[in-house]
Every structure is written in C-alpha cells, then in structure tokens.
C-alpha cells in the first residue's frame, strides 16, 4: 500500500446542515471529518447544506482533521455538490453507491475541470469509493483501479447488507470486506471499513473487538457516526507499542541475516523472511505517520 495515502483510521460523519455538530466536530479527534450532503440531509435542505461546505470545512478542520465531503448519488445533485465540494480545504470526496469504474472516471474528469477553474493543483481532490450494492461486488478490482484520484475503497455495511437481504453481521460482511482488501491492495489504495454495523456503538467492548478483528483482516480505517467510535477506531487501527518493538526487532534481525548471506532468520522462536519483513515495515511506516500527525 502506498505510503502517500492519508491516515484515515476514523472518519466521522457530520451533517453539513446541522451547525451544532459542525461546530463541535474538531473536538472529536477523528482523523477525518466527513461533511455529509447525502443521507443525513433532507432533500429540502440540500441546497443550503451545499452552500455551507466552504465555511464548514474551515470549522471542522481546526483540530487537524482532514475534510471529506460525501456527495449525493443522483447525477443532478452530484453535479451541483461537486461545484462546492471541490475546495482547497477539502481533501477528498466520498462517492456513494459506486457501481462501476466508469462512474468514478466521469466524476474524476469533472473534478479535473473544477480544479483548473479554481486554480487548485491537479489531483488535489482525492476520492473514496463507497460500494453499497451486491451488484457492484464483482467489479471491485475495476473500481479500485479506475482513477489515480482514488485513495480508498469501502463497503457501506447497512446498504450493502440490505441489498443482500442479510443482517449486517460479521459473518455476512466478512467476504465482501475481504474482497475490498484484495482489490484495494492490488490497486495500491486504502482498504477501508469493518465487519459490523456502523449503527451499533453502544456496546463499546463489542465494537472494539469488531475493529480489532477488522484490522487483522487488513482493513486500515473506517467510517463512524458517533464520537464514541472515534477513540476505539484510532486505538485499534494503530499498532501497539509491543507491535512497534516487534517490528523493529524483525527488521533489524533480518537485515543482519541478509548481511551474512541468509534469506531468512529467527526472531522470538519464529522464522522471518521477506513477507514477514514487508508487514513489519508497513507497520513501522504507519506508526511513523501516526506520530507525525501528533
């Protein structure tokens, strides 16, 4: 996975039209705040919410979080949303109900034009593809490789489960999230999400276990709808101090083995070779990124 990808362990949804949520969002310690123009905003208020994106982005970024905007899925609303969502203060745009690579390519081309008009660096605006239907599942590899703007791929647990006629449980969401990991890793982008319902946050220990298992599966961050989820996601999508120490030990011992002409070594009773070292180096790179964010 590219070291240039953003650190998005926790991405907290905030309705762009609700001032009290916008004003407090910077206090939540999320890696990113998603200003929502879609599901949480009634149709009658979408135009007003859209016009608030510029000022809201400035407010929610005060704590250092990246700003993401989720636009609407309908062509008419999406086109209007992009006009305000492409902004110097907005790091990425979340595209809901992604069904094909062509959909993202069209949006990327529209953003090209908007960045030129607004005198932004070409490529400034990244994309997150939100897959919410079983019909899109066979197309994940194409979607993940659709545009250089794409930074992350994620399953929308509630809508996806509804389209599959199943409950949003770990058993049901395991397979689609594994497909996200494989497609995203193959394309060099971030595999996002977790194997559970985004709506269930009252049982904090259960949620922690869900995030911990999701990280073990290769997922690196996800969406959240409640501040209580943020702390757990930041912790569980981060390496522990023991993880960091083990990774350092693995890299050091392997380097010594290479210098001595060996392609493998032993560390704490286990064999280590190139794939083990690659995981250790990725963990150390993640830890460095977390430390640099402060």
Buried (B, 14 or more C-beta within 10 A) or exposed (E): BEEEBBBBBBBBBBBBBBEEBBBEBBEBBBBBBBBBBBBBBEEEBBEEBBBBBBEBBEBBBEEEBBBBBBBBBEEEBBEBBBBBBBBBBBBBBBBBBBBBBEBBEBBBEBBBEBBEEEEBEEEBBBBBBBBBBBEBBEBBBBBBBBBEBBBBBBBBBBBBBBBBEEEBBBEBBBEBBBBBBBBBBEBBBBBBBBBBBBEBBEEEEEBBBBBBBBBEBBBBBBBBBBBEBBBBBBBBBBBEEEBBEBBBBBBEBBEEBBEEEEEEBEBEEEEBEEEBBEEBBBBBEBBEBBEEEE
